[in-house]
Each structure stands twice: as C-alpha cells, then as structure tokens.
Amino acid sequence: MSKTVTDLTYKKLLANIKQHIGQAQQQAVKTVNQELLVLYWRIGESILSRQKQQGWGTKIIDRLAADIQKAFPELKGFSARNLKYMSAFAKAFPLHPIVQPPVAQLDATHSKSNNKNKKTSIVPAKISTASIVQPPVAQLPFLQIGWAHHVLLLSSKMNPTQRNWYITQTIENGWSRDVLRHQLETDLYQRQAKRKKVNNFAATLPPAQSELAQQLLKDPYIFDFITLSERANEKNIEDQLCEHVTKFLLEMGQGFAFIGRQYRFKVGKTEYPVDLLFYNIKLRCYVVVELKTRDFEPEDTGKLNFYLNVVNRQLRSTGENPTIGLLLCKGKNEVVADYALTGIQQPIGVADYKLTKAIPKNLKSTLPSIEELERELKDLHLS
C-alpha cells in the first residue's frame, strides 16, 4: 500500500516539475523574443536618428550590414534587407520608452534634482507625461509577437490602426506566421473589423454579447480551400468544409468548436437537419450555420428562426446564451436582408461567402478523377 502511495506521490511530483520546466521554457522563448525585438528596435531607431540628423541616405544601411558582418561573422539577421526592416519597425512604433529608464528611476532622480535645485528638472521637455507612463516592456503588445510576424506586417501596406489590430488578433488567437499571412492575403481586417454587417444582434442580444458577436462576424467568409464546380450544391460544399474542418474553423474565427453536420432534431414526428452546428466558447452559445448556393431570400430567416428555437429548447443548457444563427449565401441585397431580419426575435446574421478556387464546370469535366489518377499510377508502376 505504501509503495502505491509513494508511486502516486512521485508521479504527481514529476508532473509538477515537468509543468514548471515547460513554463520556464515558454517564458525563456518569450523573453528571448522580446530582447531580440528590443535590440532590433534600438538599431532601427539609431539608424533613423542618424539619417535624420546627418542627412544620410539608404546606402548607409548597406555599409552597416557589411561592417556588422565583419565584426560578427557568426551572427545572422543583420543583412541590409533586415536592417531596413528594423528601421521600418522603429518608425512604425515611435515614442515607445524602450531605451528610457523606468518610471521609478526617473522619479527618484527627479526628486534628488529638486532637492538640489528646485528649478531644475531632469525630464526632457520632449518627453510628455503620456510617454513616461507606459506599461512595462514585456506588456507592450508589439513585443509579444515574433519578428517574422513583424516582417509580414511591415511588408504590407497598412495604417497603424490596421497593424495594431492584426497584432492584437495574433496575440489573442496564437496565430503562426503562416496563419497571419493567410489572414493578410484574405484582407481579414476589412472583412471582420471594417465592413458593415447585416444582423439583428443589437435588438436580440445583451449589449456585451451583441458587441462580441459583431466582432466575430465576417463578410464575406472566404473558403479558398474548397475546389468545386460553379454549380456546386450545398451538399458538395458541406462535404469539403467538413473534410477541411481545421481550415474551416480558422475562417469561422476565434472560439468556434465544430459539433456536427446535418445535425438532426426531432420535432413532432418529423426530423429536421441543421446544415452545420457549432459551439462558440467566447459567446457561450450554439451557432447554427445555414448554407445557400444562391443569393439571400427573405424566407431564409423564417427557416433559420425555426432551427434556433429548436436548438434553444432541445440542446441549450441553463446558463448558456441564446443560440445565434448565421446565413451564408452566395450574395445578398443588404436592404432586403435588413427588412427580413426586422421583427425576428432570434439573433441572426447574414453574410456572403466566396469559393475563390472554384473550378469552371467545363474545365472540371476534363480533369481526371482520383480513381483515374490512382489507376494511371498503378499502371506506371507495373510497367
């Protein structure tokens, strides 16, 4: 018995130590990344400052890259191209107190200075109170993502508001560089943050949930991983969405968990299938998605409203928020959609979707099937 208890205690100890090691490793990677970004920011700021003071051109960067390579031949990341990105990095995030002493140090020095000479202040005139009262370096959002992410953002033409939005989304969602590249290529900022969305969330949801649902809704949704004919039906689209569920969830957005396709509910003696059923962890509610391979029609809201009532009564648990409906159509007249949603008691959003890699019908008929490709490969191997 004592041996069993000892083994159990040992396993708990080992698990605890492994957790500490894992956390320390993560923190070490995070700290190294922040130190690297601080270094790059300082280098970029130094280059910008000298160029402004001395009137130097961009050729100075090529010279610096060559001399740095001579001084530190084993180091990578200091090419002329990367030095230009460092300059752009410092320019994109100006006035951050990375190279300034901490607030406490400023206050202490300022106090000593006042004791000696009350007319003297060590705080430079150019440094405003706002620039001094900043979060610690580790909390600055732009230091919480990788340099590769910054290179992507700096390579894209965008204003500071857009850039900060992508940084926030990267931190919150844990996007890799490739995921961020995909979001940039599909112009997620315009689709999710800027574009006016058709829904009745404000009239049917509490303010906090309505605002969050608005933030998560996109228009249009882009399913560019789907390869279908132009005349594909809902079943064809559902097949590929479920086949590529990871990419589908990425496009749906933060907090979505896929529950099922053609999820059936029995009402009376009849079964009714919901196209796609999700649960959103952030919204704490079910989300019913209906796909249409045509433009939006007013009667679509009535059918979806029925599904939402069914899910709320048969699946929703106590404490969960009302189920939200999302109609994804090939197109919509926003005025018609707005009229159709007026008076509906359930929260519904209407958005377009695009199959950007759709294959024209006449071309699809000329492409070999999977079976044909397998047969040809088998014949080639036998020969």
One Martini backbone bead per residue (centre of mass of N, CA, C, O) as a GRO file, in nm:
protein
  383
    1MET     BB    1   0.060   0.062  -0.022
    2SER     BB    2   0.299   0.257   0.014
    3LYS     BB    3   0.401   0.224  -0.275
    4THR     BB    4   0.155   0.341  -0.419
    5VAL     BB    5   0.168   0.615  -0.285
    6THR     BB    6   0.453   0.683  -0.375
    7ASP     BB    7   0.402   0.666  -0.681
    8LEU     BB    8   0.184   0.885  -0.686
    9THR     BB    9   0.360   1.110  -0.566
   10TYR     BB   10   0.578   1.101  -0.784
   11LYS     BB   11   0.399   1.168  -1.028
   12LYS     BB   12   0.316   1.445  -0.923
   13LEU     BB   13   0.599   1.561  -0.905
   14LEU     BB   14   0.676   1.522  -1.202
   15ALA     BB   15   0.444   1.690  -1.322
   16ASN     BB   16   0.522   1.953  -1.177
   17ILE     BB   17   0.808   1.983  -1.296
   18LYS     BB   18   0.729   1.973  -1.596
   19GLN     BB   19   0.559   2.228  -1.582
   20HIS     BB   20   0.784   2.422  -1.495
   21ILE     BB   21   0.967   2.373  -1.737
   22GLY     BB   22   0.767   2.455  -1.957
   23GLN     BB   23   0.723   2.745  -1.853
   24ALA     BB   24   1.023   2.829  -1.866
   25GLN     BB   25   1.058   2.785  -2.171
   26GLN     BB   26   0.843   2.982  -2.264
   27GLN     BB   27   0.964   3.230  -2.118
   28ALA     BB   28   1.238   3.222  -2.262
   29VAL     BB   29   1.134   3.264  -2.548
   30LYS     BB   30   0.986   3.528  -2.488
   31THR     BB   31   1.234   3.686  -2.384
   32VAL     BB   32   1.412   3.658  -2.635
   33ASN     BB   33   1.215   3.797  -2.827
   34GLN     BB   34   1.210   4.071  -2.679
   35GLU     BB   35   1.512   4.130  -2.694
   36LEU     BB   36   1.529   4.127  -3.002
   37LEU     BB   37   1.323   4.357  -3.053
   38VAL     BB   38   1.472   4.571  -2.894
   39LEU     BB   39   1.726   4.564  -3.064
   40TYR     BB   40   1.591   4.632  -3.337
   41TRP     BB   41   1.473   4.900  -3.244
   42ARG     BB   42   1.739   5.042  -3.171
   43ILE     BB   43   1.870   5.020  -3.444
   44GLY     BB   44   1.648   5.164  -3.604
   45GLU     BB   45   1.657   5.428  -3.439
   46SER     BB   46   1.953   5.497  -3.498
   47ILE     BB   47   1.929   5.519  -3.802
   48LEU     BB   48   1.707   5.735  -3.813
   49SER     BB   49   1.858   5.951  -3.650
   50ARG     BB   50   2.107   5.981  -3.839
   51GLN     BB   51   1.956   6.046  -4.097
   52LYS     BB   52   1.826   6.305  -3.985
   53GLN     BB   53   2.089   6.456  -3.884
   54GLN     BB   54   2.289   6.384  -4.153
   55GLY     BB   55   2.142   6.301  -4.428
   56TRP     BB   56   2.130   6.012  -4.486
   57GLY     BB   57   2.106   5.744  -4.676
   58THR     BB   58   2.054   5.406  -4.768
   59LYS     BB   59   2.361   5.322  -4.808
   60ILE     BB   60   2.435   5.294  -4.505
   61ILE     BB   61   2.312   5.010  -4.470
   62ASP     BB   62   2.510   4.849  -4.643
   63ARG     BB   63   2.758   4.924  -4.474
   64LEU     BB   64   2.661   4.815  -4.203
   65ALA     BB   65   2.621   4.520  -4.288
   66ALA     BB   66   2.918   4.466  -4.361
   67ASP     BB   67   3.046   4.545  -4.081
   68ILE     BB   68   2.885   4.351  -3.904
   69GLN     BB   69   2.982   4.092  -4.046
   70LYS     BB   70   3.281   4.134  -3.965
   71ALA     BB   71   3.238   4.152  -3.651
   72PHE     BB   72   2.985   3.915  -3.685
   73PRO     BB   73   3.005   3.627  -3.860
   74GLU     BB   74   2.797   3.438  -3.681
   75LEU     BB   75   2.573   3.630  -3.745
   76LYS     BB   76   2.227   3.667  -3.795
   77GLY     BB   77   2.004   3.933  -3.921
   78PHE     BB   78   2.213   4.176  -4.069
   79SER     BB   79   2.104   4.263  -4.319
   80ALA     BB   80   2.001   4.506  -4.519
   81ARG     BB   81   1.707   4.416  -4.522
   82ASN     BB   82   1.677   4.396  -4.207
   83LEU     BB   83   1.759   4.689  -4.142
   84LYS     BB   84   1.516   4.811  -4.288
   85TYR     BB   85   1.309   4.678  -4.103
   86MET     BB   86   1.408   4.813  -3.842
   87SER     BB   87   1.341   5.098  -3.930
   88ALA     BB   88   1.039   5.042  -3.979
   89PHE     BB   89   0.983   4.947  -3.691
   90ALA     BB   90   1.054   5.216  -3.544
   91LYS     BB   91   0.854   5.388  -3.715
   92ALA     BB   92   0.589   5.225  -3.632
   93PHE     BB   93   0.708   5.260  -3.306
   94PRO     BB   94   0.697   5.534  -3.162
   95LEU     BB   95   0.776   5.657  -2.837
   96HIS     BB   96   0.897   5.421  -2.700
   97PRO     BB   97   1.050   5.341  -2.372
   98ILE     BB   98   1.293   5.136  -2.423
   99VAL     BB   99   1.551   5.354  -2.373
  100GLN     BB  100   1.429   5.423  -2.105
  101PRO     BB  101   1.391   5.475  -1.796
  102PRO     BB  102   1.227   5.403  -1.544
  103VAL     BB  103   0.997   5.565  -1.360
  104ALA     BB  104   1.129   5.531  -1.082
  105GLN     BB  105   1.402   5.652  -1.170
  106LEU     BB  106   1.298   5.927  -1.253
  107ASP     BB  107   1.175   6.004  -0.979
  108ALA     BB  108   1.433   5.988  -0.811
  109THR     BB  109   1.606   6.189  -0.972
  110HIS     BB  110   1.404   6.423  -0.955
  111SER     BB  111   1.414   6.449  -0.647
  112LYS     BB  112   1.716   6.517  -0.621
  113SER     BB  113   1.709   6.765  -0.803
  114ASN     BB  114   1.507   6.931  -0.627
  115ASN     BB  115   1.688   6.951  -0.374
  116LYS     BB  116   1.913   7.122  -0.519
  117ASN     BB  117   1.710   7.228  -0.767
  118LYS     BB  118   1.389   7.335  -0.820
  119LYS     BB  119   1.433   7.440  -1.133
  120THR     BB  120   1.520   7.151  -1.195
  121SER     BB  121   1.479   6.913  -1.474
  122ILE     BB  122   1.532   6.583  -1.610
  123VAL     BB  123   1.289   6.607  -1.786
  124PRO     BB  124   1.235   6.621  -2.092
  125ALA     BB  125   1.039   6.815  -2.293
  126LYS     BB  126   0.968   6.583  -2.512
  127ILE     BB  127   0.866   6.422  -2.261
  128SER     BB  128   0.579   6.308  -2.184
  129THR     BB  129   0.369   6.176  -1.961
  130ALA     BB  130   0.255   5.958  -2.158
  131SER     BB  131   0.544   5.832  -2.230
  132ILE     BB  132   0.611   5.741  -1.935
  133VAL     BB  133   0.324   5.614  -1.889
  134GLN     BB  134   0.404   5.287  -1.922
  135PRO     BB  135   0.428   4.985  -1.979
  136PRO     BB  136   0.598   4.734  -1.960
  137VAL     BB  137   0.778   4.589  -2.197
  138ALA     BB  138   0.632   4.302  -2.183
  139GLN     BB  139   0.335   4.456  -2.244
  140LEU     BB  140   0.397   4.523  -2.522
  141PRO     BB  141   0.243   4.412  -2.795
  142PHE     BB  142   0.484   4.431  -3.017
  143LEU     BB  143   0.657   4.216  -2.817
  144GLN     BB  144   0.448   3.943  -2.855
  145ILE     BB  145   0.573   3.898  -3.134
  146GLY     BB  146   0.732   3.804  -3.401
  147TRP     BB  147   0.950   3.898  -3.645
  148ALA     BB  148   0.805   3.756  -3.881
  149HIS     BB  149   0.543   3.909  -3.836
  150HIS     BB  150   0.656   4.195  -3.881
  151VAL     BB  151   0.749   4.158  -4.170
  152LEU     BB  152   0.466   4.117  -4.284
  153LEU     BB  153   0.349   4.391  -4.186
  154LEU     BB  154   0.573   4.576  -4.318
  155SER     BB  155   0.504   4.463  -4.619
  156SER     BB  156   0.235   4.593  -4.564
  157LYS     BB  157  -0.018   4.808  -4.653
  158MET     BB  158  -0.068   5.004  -4.357
  159ASN     BB  159  -0.205   5.125  -4.087
  160PRO     BB  160  -0.182   5.140  -3.748
  161THR     BB  161  -0.462   5.021  -3.690
  162GLN     BB  162  -0.428   4.761  -3.850
  163ARG     BB  163  -0.168   4.658  -3.722
  164ASN     BB  164  -0.279   4.642  -3.427
  165TRP     BB  165  -0.504   4.442  -3.492
  166TYR     BB  166  -0.322   4.207  -3.584
  167ILE     BB  167  -0.164   4.185  -3.322
  168THR     BB  168  -0.401   4.121  -3.135
  169GLN     BB  169  -0.498   3.867  -3.289
  170THR     BB  170  -0.234   3.707  -3.264
  171ILE     BB  171  -0.232   3.691  -2.956
  172GLU     BB  172  -0.523   3.573  -2.903
  173ASN     BB  173  -0.484   3.323  -3.134
  174GLY     BB  174  -0.191   3.218  -3.200
  175TRP     BB  175  -0.056   3.298  -3.461
  176SER     BB  176   0.112   3.217  -3.713
  177ARG     BB  177   0.274   3.319  -3.985
  178ASP     BB  178   0.089   3.169  -4.191
  179VAL     BB  179  -0.179   3.269  -4.079
  180LEU     BB  180  -0.125   3.569  -4.110
  181ARG     BB  181  -0.087   3.562  -4.414
  182HIS     BB  182  -0.373   3.468  -4.476
  183GLN     BB  183  -0.520   3.712  -4.345
  184LEU     BB  184  -0.392   3.920  -4.533
  185GLU     BB  185  -0.479   3.798  -4.811
  186THR     BB  186  -0.802   3.813  -4.706
  187ASP     BB  187  -0.864   4.077  -4.553
  188LEU     BB  188  -0.975   4.065  -4.249
  189TYR     BB  189  -1.015   4.355  -4.153
  190GLN     BB  190  -1.240   4.430  -4.352
  191ARG     BB  191  -1.434   4.180  -4.292
  192GLN     BB  192  -1.441   4.224  -3.960
  193ALA     BB  193  -1.388   4.546  -3.876
  194LYS     BB  194  -1.525   4.737  -4.119
  195ARG     BB  195  -1.759   4.600  -4.226
  196LYS     BB  196  -2.081   4.600  -4.279
  197LYS     BB  197  -2.331   4.420  -4.096
  198VAL     BB  198  -2.593   4.182  -4.119
  199ASN     BB  199  -2.809   4.227  -3.833
  200ASN     BB  200  -2.987   4.169  -3.492
  201PHE     BB  201  -2.816   4.183  -3.225
  202ALA     BB  202  -2.900   4.450  -3.076
  203ALA     BB  203  -3.215   4.341  -3.047
  204THR     BB  204  -3.136   4.021  -2.919
  205LEU     BB  205  -2.889   4.113  -2.737
  206PRO     BB  206  -2.679   4.174  -2.521
  207PRO     BB  207  -2.438   4.406  -2.540
  208ALA     BB  208  -2.186   4.224  -2.499
  209GLN     BB  209  -2.268   3.996  -2.701
  210SER     BB  210  -2.322   4.174  -2.946
  211GLU     BB  211  -2.033   4.285  -2.979
  212LEU     BB  212  -1.891   4.010  -3.007
  213ALA     BB  213  -2.051   3.907  -3.252
  214GLN     BB  214  -1.967   4.138  -3.438
  215GLN     BB  215  -1.658   4.075  -3.428
  216LEU     BB  216  -1.686   3.771  -3.547
  217LEU     BB  217  -1.811   3.872  -3.790
  218LYS     BB  218  -1.823   3.820  -4.146
  219ASP     BB  219  -1.766   4.002  -4.477
  220PRO     BB  220  -1.672   3.770  -4.626
  221TYR     BB  221  -1.641   3.440  -4.657
  222ILE     BB  222  -1.340   3.231  -4.707
  223PHE     BB  223  -1.322   2.924  -4.915
  224ASP     BB  224  -1.013   2.856  -5.059
  225PHE     BB  225  -1.007   2.524  -5.006
  226ILE     BB  226  -1.219   2.496  -5.227
  227THR     BB  227  -1.305   2.250  -5.493
  228LEU     BB  228  -1.544   2.352  -5.735
  229SER     BB  229  -1.808   2.394  -5.899
  230GLU     BB  230  -2.027   2.646  -5.986
  231ARG     BB  231  -2.276   2.414  -5.931
  232ALA     BB  232  -2.267   2.371  -5.647
  233ASN     BB  233  -2.393   2.233  -5.369
  234GLU     BB  234  -2.440   2.210  -5.038
  235LYS     BB  235  -2.318   1.926  -5.012
  236ASN     BB  236  -2.046   1.981  -5.145
  237ILE     BB  237  -1.958   2.198  -4.943
  238GLU     BB  238  -1.988   2.035  -4.682
  239ASP     BB  239  -1.788   1.816  -4.749
  240GLN     BB  240  -1.532   2.013  -4.759
  241LEU     BB  241  -1.562   2.148  -4.486
  242CYS     BB  242  -1.528   1.877  -4.325
  243GLU     BB  243  -1.256   1.791  -4.454
  244HIS     BB  244  -1.159   2.111  -4.371
  245VAL     BB  245  -1.207   2.189  -4.060
  246THR     BB  246  -0.961   2.357  -3.975
  247LYS     BB  247  -0.998   2.582  -4.190
  248PHE     BB  248  -1.287   2.645  -4.119
  249LEU     BB  249  -1.234   2.740  -3.824
  250LEU     BB  250  -1.043   2.968  -3.898
  251GLU     BB  251  -1.260   3.130  -4.057
  252MET     BB  252  -1.473   3.156  -3.832
  253GLY     BB  253  -1.293   3.172  -3.563
  254GLN     BB  254  -1.294   3.245  -3.244
  255GLY     BB  255  -1.416   2.966  -3.045
  256PHE     BB  256  -1.479   2.742  -3.249
  257ALA     BB  257  -1.686   2.443  -3.241
  258PHE     BB  258  -1.738   2.140  -3.393
  259ILE     BB  259  -2.025   1.924  -3.398
  260GLY     BB  260  -2.203   1.922  -3.686
  261ARG     BB  261  -2.366   1.759  -3.960
  262GLN     BB  262  -2.679   1.725  -4.005
  263TYR     BB  263  -2.827   1.798  -3.745
  264ARG     BB  264  -3.076   1.622  -3.568
  265PHE     BB  265  -3.426   1.707  -3.515
  266LYS     BB  266  -3.716   1.633  -3.326
  267VAL     BB  267  -4.046   1.733  -3.447
  268GLY     BB  268  -4.256   1.539  -3.360
  269LYS     BB  269  -4.240   1.329  -3.659
  270THR     BB  270  -3.998   1.516  -3.748
  271GLU     BB  271  -3.694   1.567  -3.916
  272TYR     BB  272  -3.432   1.822  -3.866
  273PRO     BB  273  -3.163   1.953  -4.048
  274VAL     BB  274  -2.863   2.094  -3.970
  275ASP     BB  275  -2.608   2.185  -4.141
  276LEU     BB  276  -2.440   2.356  -3.907
  277LEU     BB  277  -2.278   2.293  -3.586
  278PHE     BB  278  -2.191   2.508  -3.315
  279TYR     BB  279  -1.950   2.626  -3.062
  280ASN     BB  280  -1.899   2.919  -2.859
  281ILE     BB  281  -1.694   3.001  -2.602
  282LYS     BB  282  -1.715   3.312  -2.580
  283LEU     BB  283  -2.040   3.321  -2.614
  284ARG     BB  284  -2.186   3.073  -2.493
  285CYS     BB  285  -2.295   2.926  -2.773
  286TYR     BB  286  -2.481   2.837  -3.025
  287VAL     BB  287  -2.423   2.775  -3.389
  288VAL     BB  288  -2.612   2.825  -3.678
  289VAL     BB  289  -2.545   2.701  -4.013
  290GLU     BB  290  -2.654   2.824  -4.333
  291LEU     BB  291  -2.647   2.710  -4.666
  292LYS     BB  292  -2.624   2.897  -4.984
  293THR     BB  293  -2.620   2.876  -5.355
  294ARG     BB  294  -2.751   3.160  -5.322
  295ASP     BB  295  -2.926   3.414  -5.276
  296PHE     BB  296  -3.088   3.592  -5.069
  297GLU     BB  297  -3.396   3.520  -4.888
  298PRO     BB  298  -3.643   3.605  -4.674
  299GLU     BB  299  -3.733   3.302  -4.592
  300ASP     BB  300  -3.464   3.213  -4.448
  301THR     BB  301  -3.525   3.331  -4.161
  302GLY     BB  302  -3.759   3.143  -4.080
  303LYS     BB  303  -3.605   2.875  -4.079
  304LEU     BB  304  -3.378   2.961  -3.882
  305ASN     BB  305  -3.563   3.039  -3.648
  306PHE     BB  306  -3.663   2.753  -3.602
  307TYR     BB  307  -3.385   2.624  -3.533
  308LEU     BB  308  -3.328   2.801  -3.284
  309ASN     BB  309  -3.566   2.706  -3.116
  310VAL     BB  310  -3.483   2.409  -3.107
  311VAL     BB  311  -3.202   2.438  -2.976
  312ASN     BB  312  -3.296   2.588  -2.720
  313ARG     BB  313  -3.489   2.347  -2.622
  314GLN     BB  314  -3.291   2.075  -2.677
  315LEU     BB  315  -2.972   2.189  -2.605
  316ARG     BB  316  -2.981   2.412  -2.422
  317SER     BB  317  -2.846   2.532  -2.131
  318THR     BB  318  -2.812   2.643  -1.835
  319GLY     BB  319  -2.640   2.961  -1.885
  320GLU     BB  320  -2.675   2.983  -2.176
  321ASN     BB  321  -2.683   3.141  -2.457
  322PRO     BB  322  -2.829   3.232  -2.721
  323THR     BB  323  -2.876   3.127  -3.021
  324ILE     BB  324  -2.701   3.157  -3.329
  325GLY     BB  325  -2.744   3.278  -3.661
  326LEU     BB  326  -2.606   3.179  -3.996
  327LEU     BB  327  -2.614   3.317  -4.320
  328LEU     BB  328  -2.478   3.165  -4.614
  329CYS     BB  329  -2.422   3.336  -4.919
  330LYS     BB  330  -2.357   3.432  -5.250
  331GLY     BB  331  -2.566   3.671  -5.184
  332LYS     BB  332  -2.689   4.022  -5.123
  333ASN     BB  333  -2.945   4.237  -5.016
  334GLU     BB  334  -2.924   4.450  -4.759
  335VAL     BB  335  -3.211   4.563  -4.747
  336VAL     BB  336  -3.364   4.296  -4.752
  337ALA     BB  337  -3.222   4.170  -4.503
  338ASP     BB  338  -3.309   4.389  -4.301
  339TYR     BB  339  -3.613   4.345  -4.328
  340ALA     BB  340  -3.612   4.033  -4.256
  341LEU     BB  341  -3.497   4.088  -3.952
  342THR     BB  342  -3.729   4.246  -3.876
  343GLY     BB  343  -3.880   4.101  -3.580
  344ILE     BB  344  -3.680   3.903  -3.509
  345GLN     BB  345  -3.605   3.725  -3.202
  346GLN     BB  346  -3.351   3.608  -3.327
  347PRO     BB  347  -3.015   3.580  -3.373
  348ILE     BB  348  -2.906   3.715  -3.697
  349GLY     BB  349  -2.682   3.654  -3.969
  350VAL     BB  350  -2.565   3.799  -4.286
  351ALA     BB  351  -2.351   3.639  -4.536
  352ASP     BB  352  -2.100   3.599  -4.741
  353TYR     BB  353  -1.940   3.376  -4.984
  354LYS     BB  354  -1.621   3.237  -5.106
  355LEU     BB  355  -1.494   3.045  -5.394
  356THR     BB  356  -1.182   3.113  -5.514
  357LYS     BB  357  -1.136   2.791  -5.638
  358ALA     BB  358  -1.330   2.760  -5.856
  359ILE     BB  359  -1.434   2.531  -6.103
  360PRO     BB  360  -1.523   2.517  -6.398
  361LYS     BB  361  -1.733   2.300  -6.548
  362ASN     BB  362  -1.575   2.251  -6.822
  363LEU     BB  363  -1.304   2.180  -6.671
  364LYS     BB  364  -1.384   1.954  -6.471
  365SER     BB  365  -1.458   1.737  -6.697
  366THR     BB  366  -1.132   1.713  -6.782
  367LEU     BB  367  -1.062   1.600  -6.516
  368PRO     BB  368  -0.928   1.374  -6.328
  369SER     BB  369  -0.982   1.137  -6.120
  370ILE     BB  370  -0.875   0.964  -5.856
  371GLU     BB  371  -0.906   0.685  -5.988
  372GLU     BB  372  -0.746   0.753  -6.247
  373LEU     BB  373  -0.480   0.825  -6.110
  374GLU     BB  374  -0.435   0.554  -5.966
  375ARG     BB  375  -0.434   0.379  -6.222
  376GLU     BB  376  -0.192   0.516  -6.364
  377LEU     BB  377   0.015   0.464  -6.137
  378LYS     BB  378  -0.010   0.156  -6.144
  379ASP     BB  379   0.071   0.115  -6.444
  380LEU     BB  380   0.349   0.251  -6.414
  381HIS     BB  381   0.462   0.049  -6.206
  382LEU     BB  382   0.426  -0.216  -6.381
  383SER     BB  383   0.610  -0.106  -6.626
   0.00000   0.00000   0.00000
